[in-house]
Amino acid sequence: MSAREVAPSPARAGPGVRRGLAVGLAVLALAWSVAALPEVRGKEDPRPNVIVIVTDDQSDDSIPNPYEVMPFLQRRALDPRDHWIVFENGYVNTPLCCPSRATMLTGRFSHHTAVRDNEDAHLFDDSSTLATWLHDAGYHTGLVGKYLNLYPFDRPAFVPAGWDRWWGREHGPVTSLYYDYSMFEQDQVVRYGHTDADYATDVLADQATEFVREAPADRPYFLWFAPTAPHPPWVAAPRDEGAFSELAVPTPPSVGETDVSDKPAWVRGLAPMGDAQRSAQREHRRASYAALLAVDDAIHQIMNAVRVRDDLARTVVVFTSDNGLAFGEHRWTKKSCPYQACLGVPFMIRIPGVPHRTERAIVSAADIAPTIAELSGASTPMAFDASASCRCSRPVAGRGCRARCSPNGSVTGRSPRGGRSAPGGSPTSSSGRGSVSSTRSGTIPSSS
């Protein structure tokens, strides 16, 4: 394995630093036409490179965060000279890993992808995804990290359709998320051990950087970078162990709430949480933050590679997570719940040439595929369940972007009074297993 080549990271701020950091960033709607991008590649091919970064079980409070949990990414997002856009209202449509990832790759809800639970990936149709559309449009495509749960689905090593380069993680137990895992590198199985050099996020960072460095110069590239951090059990890189051990994590009133009489039956059936359990959840959140530091380093490394290629002016970057995670909110300590902790995710995009401004539009995982398809000009043979979000090439004075909903209820517009609210008509209301609908019958939602 090659040594990582990362430019020196900014010094990490401690708990007492930059407490007043504003989280209201200059935000724009997710979709922006290709015309907004500089035609630096030449008139024959003005299309942007696209990098999608999907973390695993990342809580939406982690970035932006006054304690700079991800210092490089957050500082870039706050730099008015860069073109990062941060959404205050980013959501997943089904708060569970595999259904959410299938939705991101297709722009279709779980009841259309057939992936309604983490065990359903073998039902996924990989013949029509972002990878195949962009590959057919001439993009050089690559995936690094987690594809779908249970990959390779009891099959021999294989590369799904549309991917030119492939470093896909083999599914394994949660104890293999950070060490002692296997990768399918093209059609070869490579096994990693338990040394510092085997730490998964760092290995994936090297592979993603290799993809960017070696991508052809005569056509755009599409990278899907999917580390398994910060999925429980939250193992930090050796250099980051204990990084937030002294952080005074705020405890929202919803954590271990005592009066759940107004909650559905599955919440009322959960055991109350005492002080020790609340303390444990705060420690888990700290551990989650520490695991994200290596992800931040990986993004720094990847963006350095983009910069070295002189590609910053033509590279779109999307950053999000497959779902959030509850740390005791409403007594729940997993994902797959109908509350903000599970549905809300960080949602950021960098689009060269786009000015900063605040935007309170609701966006979701289902908007990613149609947006990238529009940006790249790729042909898409299937109908989307969402759209390329709000069209905000011109601000609407005092009111953000023009709201728009797809015919089947996927909201892509402003949240009421700027508050954080889950998407109305969310497809999780009809997605079956692992979905919000399960709470309406009083049963506990599944999660894994």
N, C-alpha and C positions, 0 to 999 in steps of 0.2 A: 504494500500500500504506500502511496506517495504521501509525503509530509504535506500538511495543509499549508497553503500559501495565502494567508490572510493579512491584509494591512492592519496595523495596530488598531484595536477597537478603542472607542472613546472610554474614558474612565467611567466605571459604573457608579451611579449615584447611590448613596446610602439612604436609609429610611428617613433621615432628616433633611434630605436635599430636595429642592424643587417641589415642595409640598403644594405650592400653589399653581402647579402646572395646569394650564387650561387644556381640557380635553375637547373643547369645541374647536375643531380644526376647520380649515378651508375645505369644504366638502362639495363634491359635484356628483351628479347622477352617474350611475354605473356605465351607461352606454354613451359613447362618443364616436362620431363617424370617423372613418379612416382619413377623411379630408382634414381633420384636425391635426394629424401627424405630419411632421415635415417629410418631404419626399426626398430623403437623403439617399435612398437606395437607387434612385433614378426613376425616370418616368415609366420605365417598363415594369417596375415592381415596387410600389410605394408601401407595401403592406408591412405591418410591424412584426417584430418578434414578440412572442407571448410566453411569459413564465407564470405558471400557476403554482402557488405554494399552499398546501393543505396540511395543517397540523391535525393532531389527534386529541380530541377531548380538551380543547383549550377554552377556558372560561373567558367571557367577554369583558371582564374587568381587568384582564391582564395587560391590555394595550388598547388605547392609551392608559397609562397608569402613572400617578405622581411619583412613584418610586422607580420608574424606568425599568420595568421587568425585562424588556427587550430594548436596551439602550440604542443600538444602532438603528433598528427599524423605526423606533419612535422618533429619534432625532431627525431621521430623513423625512418622516411624515410631517414633522413640525417645521421643517426648513422651507421657507417661502420660495427659495431658489430651486427647489426640486418640485416634482409634480405628483406627489402622493396625495391621495384622497382618502379620507376616513369616513365611514358611514356610522352614524350613531344608532341606526336601526337595522342591523344586519341579523338575519335569522336563517336557520335551516328549516326545511319543510317537514322532515321527519328526523327527530333528534336521536339518531342511532347511526353508527358508523357506516355500515354497508349500504343501507337505503340512501343515505345522504350522498355518498360518493357516486352511486349510480345516477342520482339526480344531477349532480354537478357535471358528469360526463355526457349527459344527454339533454338536459333541460326538461326532463319529464318527471312527473311525480311517481312515487313508489308503486301506486296501483297501475301505472302504465309500464314501468320498467320490470315489473314482477318481482322486484327486490324489496320485500316488505320487512325483512328481518336479516340479522347477520348470517343466517344459515342459507339464504336464498341466492347467493351470488352465482351459483351454477345455472340459474335461470336467466341471467343477464345476457342480452343480445349484444355482443361486442362487435358486431359487423357494422354498426352505425353509431359512432360516438364522435366526440371532438377529435380524437386521434385519427379516425378514418376520414373525416371531412377535411381536416387540415392536411393530412398526407395526400389526399387526392387533389388538393388545391396546390400542391407543390411544396408544402412545408416539410422541413426536416424535424421529425418528432422523436421525443424521448420521455420515458417515465423512469423516475428514481424513487424507490421507497415502496410504500403500501399501495396496492392496487385495490382489491376488494377482499373482504374477509374470506377465509378458507382457500384463497388462491394457493396452488393451482387446481383446486377442486378435485382432488384424487386422480389427477391426470399426470402424465409425464410432463417434464418441463416444456412450456410453450410460451410463445410471445403472442399476445392478443393482436387482433387485426389493427393495422394503422400505425404501429409503433416501429420506428426505424432502429432506435436504441432502447434497450430494456435492462433495467436493474430492478427487478421486482422481488419484494420480500416474500419468502415462503411463510405461509401461515404457521403459527406455533403458539404455545402457551404464553400467558402474560409474562412469565419469567424469562422469555426470550426476546422481549421488546427492545432491550438495550444491549444485551450481551448473549452469546451462545445462540445465534440465529443463523439462518441460511438465506442466501440470495440466489435468484436465477439471473445470471448475467448473460444475456441473450438466452441460449438454450443450455447453458452449463450451470451446474449447481456449485456454489462457492460457500463454504462454511466458515463462520467466524467464531472466535473463542471468547475469552474473558479477560484479555489484557486491556490496558488503557487504549491501545491502538485500535481495538475492536469496538469501541463505543459507537453504537449504531448511528447516531446523528452525525458524528464526525466522518464516518465512513461514507454515509450518503452525501454529505457535503462535498467530499472529494469526487464522487461519481458525478454529481450534478455539475461541478466545475469542469470536469473532463468533457462532459457533453457540450457545455457552452464553448469551451476553448476549441473543440474539434468540429463544431458545426460548420457546414459549408458557408463560404462567404457570399455565394451568388444567389442565395435564396433565404427566406426567413426561417426561423426555427421556433419550435413549440416544446417547452419543457414543463412536465408535470412533476413537481418535487413534493414528496409526501412523507416526511419523517413521522415516526410513531410517537415522538414526544408531543405533548406531555402526558400521554396516557398513563393511568395508574399501572404499576406501582411507583411512578415518579422518580426515576433514577437520574440524578444529575451527572454531567460529565465530571471526571475526577477533579478537574481544576475548579469546578463550581460547587463542590459539596459544601453544604452549610452556608451558601451565599446569602440566604435570606433568613437565617435562623433567629436573628434578633428583630426581624420586622414585626411591628405591631399591626397585625392584620385586623382591620375593622370587622366587626361581627354585625351584619344586618339583623334587624328585628325578626326577619323570617327564619333565621337559623335556629332550629330547635324550638320553634314557637310553641308556647304552652297551650294556647287556646286554638284548637283546630275545628271547632264546632261548625264553622262556616265552610269547611273544606269537604271534598268528596270522600266517599267511604274509604277509599284506599289510603288516603292521608290520615283519616281518623283512626285507621287500623295500625298505623306505625307507632312504635314505642316512643315515648317521650325521650328527650335528650337531656342529660345532666351536664354539669359544668365540665366534667372530664371528657365527655363526648364532644362538646363544643370546642374544647381545647384541641382535641385530636383533629377536628376538621380544620381548624386554623393551621395546624402543623401540616396537614395535607396540602392546603393551599400554598403554603411556603415552599413545600417540596415541588409542587407543580411549577411555581415560578422559577425555581432553580433549574429544573429540566429545560425550561424555555431559553435559558442563556445560551446553550449550545445551538439551538435553532437560530437564535439571533446571530451567532457567529457564522452559521452556515449561510444565512442570507447575505451577510457582509461579504463572505467569500465569493458567493455567486455573483453579486453585484460588482465586485472587483473584476471578475472575469468578463462581465459585460462591458465594463468601462475600458478594460485593456483592449477589447475588440473595437472600441470606439462605437459601441452600439447603444449607448444610453439614450440618444435622441430618437431611437426607433424601437424601443423595447417597452412593451406594456407588461406590468407585473400585477397579478391578483394575489392577495393574501387573505386566507380565511381558515376556518376549522370545520371539521365534519359535524361537530355538535359542541354544545357547551357541556358543563358538568356541574352538578349540585354539590356543594360542600355543606350540607345540613339545612339548606333552605327548605322550609316546610317539612322538616325531618327527613328529607330525601338525600341520599348520598351517592347517586349514580347519574346516569343520563336518562333519556327516554321519558321525560316528564313534560307536562304541558305548561311549565312555568319558564320565566325568563332565564333562570339559571341553566336550563337544558336547551332551550330554543335559541337563545341569544349567542351570537358568535362575533369575534372580531371580523371586520369586513373592510378591506382596504384595496385600493387600486392605484397604480401609477400609470398615468397616460401622458406622454410627452406633449407639450404644447397646450395643455389644459390649465387654465388659471385656477388658483385656489378660491374656494368659497364654501360656505356652510350649506349643507343640504340635509334635510331630515326625512328624505324619502325612505320608505321601507323597501329593502332589497332582500333577496333570499338566494339560497343555493341554486334554485331553479333558474335564476337569471344569468348564471355564469356562462352556460353553453351558448344561448342565443346572443349574448353580448360579444363573446369571442368570435362566434361565427360572423357577426356583422363587421367587427373590426378587421377580420382577416379576409372578408369577401368570399368565404367558403360556401359552397352549395350544401344545403342540408335536406336530405330526402324525407325527413319526418317532420310532423307538426310539433311545435314546442307547447308545453303547458304554461310557460311564462313568456316574457318578451325581453327585448334588450333594454328593459327598465325604462326610466323616464327620459325623455328627450330634453336635455337642458343646455342646448347650445347657447341659449340666451336666458339670463335670469328672469324670473317673474318677481318684480319688485316686492320685497317684504313677504313673499309667500313661498319661496323655494321653487322647486321644479313642478311642472304640471303633473298631477297624479294621473295614473292610468291603471286599469285593471284588465287582466286577460279575461276572455269569455267565461272561463271556468273558475274564476274567483281568486287567482293569484294576484295579490295586491302589489302594485308597484307605484306607490305614491307617498304622500306625506302622512306621518302619524299625527293623530289628533293632538293639538296644542303642544306639539313637540315632545310628547311623552313617549316612553318606550313601551310598545305594545306588540304582542305577537301578531303576525299577519292574519288578517281576517280571511275566512275561507281557506285557511291553510289546508293543504292536501292531507295533513296528518289526520284530519277529521274523518277520512275515509280510507286510510291506508292499512287498517287491520293491525296485525301483530306489531308490537313495538311502537304503537302510534298513540296519539292523544286520544283517539276515540275510545281506547280501552278504559280510560279514566271515567268516561261517562256512564259506564255500567257499574262503576264502583270497584273495579278490579285494579290491582297494581300493575302499572305498565312494565313490560319486560325491559331488561337492560343487560348488556354484557360488554 
